[in-house]
């Protein structure tokens, strides 16, 4: 069965559907990670015959391993989407990731804040304040990449923020919706019409969620190759979500020895180094 699928360069997507492998799309994903055109061509050569890879997950893993030998930053950028999905299964770490992203832009932030609306109380995932304005954010986390936020999501979120605004008429804030997946065209169109800011993997075209994480070096701890998954989970349970939160004190209880701790801190230093 596997050999039959590979004859026409078919590759299995995460959705389990099969489609012909698109080399240009693959190169584009590499370039978005910061890989040069020359490096991308070399990687394609190193990967060899694409028929060896049954699924995109298998191909992505091999690519990540090859990039890791060349640059921890390039590898982290390439694997960033998967690192964000690994923050689950709950959505709370994603709320903290969004808050930390706004912190580096000069906001003071709070997560999971109860606000009284005109009719009912609401839990606002994220409130961020700065001298020039305030953001009230809803954070929609999905464990699977192929889940798209359709029109129902901004409709629901906008309705909640309208109730909060009516219950607090003196409070000025910009409503925002963050997600780790994508928005449908109708969802984007509606959000534009009601002035609901969107941040996703595909929106806005420039300075989307991935762009901002790379720009401000707010990598989730799940980006760290040197930190074991069990250690990552223990830290996530404590609300430690991004690598800039890590230090010797909070790493000591989760690292097996001094050598492992040093390796983690060295990788953090590399990923947060200014361009």
C-alpha positions as CSV (number, residue, x, y, z in Angstrom):
1,X,0.0,0.0,0.0
2,X,2.8,2.4,0.9
3,X,4.7,1.7,-2.3
4,X,1.6,2.3,-4.3
5,X,1.0,5.7,-2.7
6,X,4.6,6.8,-3.3
7,X,4.5,6.1,-7.1
8,X,3.0,9.4,-7.9
9,X,4.7,11.4,-5.1
10,X,1.5,11.3,-3.0
11,X,2.0,12.3,0.6
12,X,-0.5,12.0,3.4
13,X,-1.6,15.3,5.1
14,X,-2.5,15.6,8.7
15,X,-6.2,15.6,7.6
16,X,-5.4,12.0,6.3
17,X,-6.1,13.1,2.8
18,X,-3.5,12.4,0.1
19,X,-2.2,14.9,-2.4
20,X,0.8,15.2,-4.8
21,X,3.9,16.7,-3.0
22,X,4.4,20.3,-3.8
23,X,8.1,21.2,-3.8
24,X,7.5,24.9,-4.2
25,X,5.2,25.0,-1.2
26,X,7.8,23.0,0.8
27,X,10.6,25.5,-0.2
28,X,8.3,28.4,0.8
29,X,7.8,26.9,4.3
30,X,11.6,26.7,4.6
31,X,12.1,30.3,3.5
32,X,9.5,31.5,6.0
33,X,11.7,29.9,8.7
34,X,14.6,32.1,7.7
35,X,16.3,29.5,5.4
36,X,18.1,31.0,2.5
37,X,17.4,29.9,-1.1
38,X,20.7,28.2,-1.3
39,X,20.1,26.4,2.1
40,X,16.6,25.3,0.9
41,X,18.0,23.8,-2.2
42,X,20.7,21.9,-0.2
43,X,18.0,20.6,2.2
44,X,15.9,19.3,-0.7
45,X,19.0,17.4,-1.9
46,X,19.8,16.0,1.6
47,X,16.2,14.7,1.9
48,X,16.7,12.6,-1.2
49,X,13.9,10.8,-2.9
50,X,10.6,12.2,-1.6
51,X,9.0,8.7,-2.1
52,X,10.7,7.7,1.2
53,X,8.3,9.8,3.2
54,X,4.8,8.6,3.8
55,X,3.3,11.7,5.4
56,X,3.9,15.4,6.0
57,X,4.6,14.6,9.7
58,X,7.4,12.2,8.7
59,X,8.8,14.7,6.2
60,X,8.6,17.6,8.7
61,X,10.4,15.6,11.4
62,X,13.2,14.7,9.1
63,X,13.5,18.4,7.9
64,X,13.5,19.5,11.6
65,X,16.4,17.1,12.4
66,X,18.4,18.3,9.4
67,X,17.9,22.0,10.3
68,X,18.8,21.3,13.9
69,X,22.3,20.3,12.8
70,X,22.7,23.6,11.0
71,X,21.0,26.1,13.3
72,X,18.8,25.8,16.4
73,X,17.1,29.1,15.4
74,X,16.1,27.8,12.0
75,X,14.9,24.5,13.4
76,X,12.8,26.3,16.1
77,X,11.3,28.6,13.4
78,X,10.5,25.6,11.2
79,X,8.9,23.7,14.0
80,X,7.1,26.7,15.6
81,X,3.6,25.8,14.6
82,X,4.0,22.3,16.0
83,X,5.5,23.7,19.2
84,X,2.4,25.9,19.7
85,X,0.0,22.9,19.2
86,X,2.1,21.0,21.8
87,X,1.0,23.6,24.4
88,X,-2.3,21.7,24.8
89,X,-4.5,20.0,25.6
90,X,-5.9,22.9,27.6
91,X,-6.0,26.5,26.2
92,X,-4.5,28.1,29.3
93,X,-0.8,28.0,28.2
94,X,-1.9,29.6,24.9
95,X,-3.4,32.5,26.8
96,X,-0.1,33.0,28.6
97,X,1.8,32.8,25.3
98,X,-0.5,35.6,23.9
99,X,0.0,37.7,27.1
100,X,3.8,37.3,26.9
101,X,3.7,38.4,23.3
102,X,1.9,41.6,24.2
103,X,4.3,42.2,27.2
104,X,7.3,42.5,24.9
105,X,5.3,45.2,23.1
106,X,5.0,47.2,26.3
107,X,1.7,46.1,27.7
108,X,0.9,45.0,31.2
109,X,-1.2,41.9,31.0
110,X,-3.6,39.7,33.0
111,X,-5.2,36.4,32.0
112,X,-8.5,34.8,32.8
113,X,-10.2,38.0,34.1
114,X,-13.9,38.0,35.1
115,X,-15.7,41.0,33.8
116,X,-19.3,41.9,34.4
117,X,-21.4,42.6,31.3
118,X,-24.8,44.2,31.1
119,X,-26.5,40.9,31.3
120,X,-24.0,38.2,32.4
121,X,-20.5,37.8,33.7
122,X,-17.7,36.9,31.2
123,X,-14.3,35.4,31.6
124,X,-11.9,37.5,29.4
125,X,-8.9,35.4,28.4
126,X,-6.6,38.3,28.2
127,X,-6.5,42.0,29.2
128,X,-3.6,44.0,28.1
129,X,-3.0,47.7,28.9
130,X,-0.6,50.3,27.7
131,X,-0.6,54.1,27.8
132,X,-2.0,54.3,24.2
133,X,-4.8,51.8,24.7
134,X,-6.3,48.6,26.1
135,X,-6.9,45.2,24.5
136,X,-9.5,42.6,25.6
137,X,-8.6,39.3,24.0
138,X,-10.3,36.0,23.4
139,X,-7.8,33.1,22.8
140,X,-9.1,30.1,20.8
141,X,-6.7,27.2,21.1
142,X,-7.1,24.0,18.9
143,X,-5.0,20.8,19.3
144,X,-5.4,20.0,15.6
145,X,-4.0,22.1,12.7
146,X,-6.8,21.4,10.3
147,X,-9.5,23.1,12.5
148,X,-10.5,26.4,11.0
149,X,-12.3,29.2,12.9
150,X,-15.4,29.9,10.8
151,X,-17.8,32.8,11.0
152,X,-19.5,31.5,14.2
153,X,-16.3,32.2,16.3
154,X,-16.1,36.0,15.7
155,X,-19.9,36.3,15.9
156,X,-19.8,34.7,19.4
157,X,-16.7,36.7,20.5
158,X,-18.1,40.0,19.2
159,X,-21.4,39.4,21.1
160,X,-19.5,38.8,24.3
161,X,-17.5,42.0,24.0
162,X,-20.6,44.0,23.2
163,X,-22.2,42.9,26.4
164,X,-19.0,43.8,28.3
165,X,-19.0,47.2,26.7
166,X,-22.6,47.9,27.6
167,X,-21.9,46.8,31.1
168,X,-18.8,49.0,31.4
169,X,-19.6,52.1,29.1
170,X,-16.6,54.1,30.5
171,X,-14.1,51.5,29.6
172,X,-12.4,51.9,26.2
173,X,-10.8,48.8,24.8
174,X,-9.9,47.1,21.4
175,X,-11.5,43.7,21.1
176,X,-9.2,41.0,19.7
177,X,-9.3,37.3,18.8
178,X,-6.2,35.1,18.9
179,X,-6.0,31.6,17.5
180,X,-3.3,29.0,16.8
181,X,-5.0,27.9,13.6
182,X,-6.7,29.8,10.8
183,X,-9.7,32.0,10.1
184,X,-12.2,31.4,7.2
185,X,-12.6,34.2,4.7
186,X,-16.1,35.0,6.1
187,X,-14.7,35.2,9.6
188,X,-12.0,37.7,8.4
189,X,-14.6,39.7,6.5
190,X,-17.0,39.9,9.5
191,X,-14.2,40.8,11.9
192,X,-13.0,43.7,9.7
193,X,-16.6,45.0,9.6
194,X,-17.1,45.1,13.4
195,X,-13.5,46.2,14.2
196,X,-12.4,43.0,15.8
197,X,-8.7,42.5,15.6
198,X,-7.5,39.1,14.5
199,X,-4.3,37.2,15.0
200,X,-3.7,33.8,13.5
201,X,-1.3,31.6,11.5
202,X,-2.6,33.2,8.3
203,X,-3.7,36.6,9.4
204,X,-2.8,39.4,9.0
205,X,-0.6,38.6,6.0
206,X,2.3,40.5,7.6
207,X,2.9,40.4,11.4
208,X,0.7,37.4,11.9
209,X,1.0,35.2,15.0
210,X,4.1,33.3,13.8
211,X,5.8,36.5,12.5
212,X,5.4,38.2,15.9
213,X,6.8,35.2,17.9
214,X,9.9,35.1,15.7
215,X,10.4,38.9,15.7
216,X,10.2,39.3,19.5
217,X,11.8,35.9,20.3
218,X,8.8,34.8,22.4
219,X,9.3,31.1,21.6
220,X,7.2,28.6,23.7
221,X,9.2,26.2,25.9
222,X,8.0,23.4,23.6
223,X,10.4,24.8,21.0
224,X,13.3,23.6,23.1
225,X,15.0,20.5,21.7
226,X,17.2,20.2,24.9
227,X,14.2,20.2,27.3
228,X,12.5,16.8,27.8
229,X,8.7,16.7,27.1
230,X,8.0,15.6,30.6
231,X,9.9,18.6,31.9
232,X,8.0,20.9,29.5
233,X,4.7,19.6,30.8
234,X,5.7,20.2,34.4
235,X,6.7,23.8,33.6
236,X,3.5,24.4,31.6
237,X,1.5,23.2,34.7
238,X,3.2,26.0,36.6
239,X,2.3,28.6,34.0
240,X,5.8,28.8,32.6
241,X,5.1,28.9,28.9
242,X,7.8,30.9,27.0
243,X,11.5,30.5,27.1
244,X,12.0,34.1,28.4
245,X,10.4,32.9,31.6
246,X,13.0,30.2,32.2
247,X,15.8,30.6,34.7
248,X,18.1,28.5,36.8
249,X,15.6,28.5,39.7
250,X,12.6,27.1,37.9
251,X,14.7,24.7,35.8
252,X,16.5,23.1,38.7
253,X,13.5,20.9,39.8
254,X,12.8,19.6,36.3
255,X,16.3,18.9,35.0
256,X,18.0,15.7,35.8
257,X,21.4,17.2,36.3
258,X,23.6,20.3,35.9
259,X,24.7,19.3,32.4
260,X,21.1,19.2,31.2
261,X,20.2,22.5,32.9
262,X,23.2,24.2,31.2
263,X,22.2,22.8,27.8
264,X,18.7,24.2,28.2
265,X,20.0,27.7,29.2
266,X,22.4,27.7,26.3
267,X,19.6,26.9,23.8
268,X,17.5,29.7,25.4
269,X,20.4,32.1,25.0
270,X,20.8,31.1,21.3
271,X,17.0,31.5,20.5
272,X,16.7,34.9,22.3
273,X,19.9,36.4,20.8
274,X,19.3,39.6,18.9
275,X,19.4,39.3,15.1
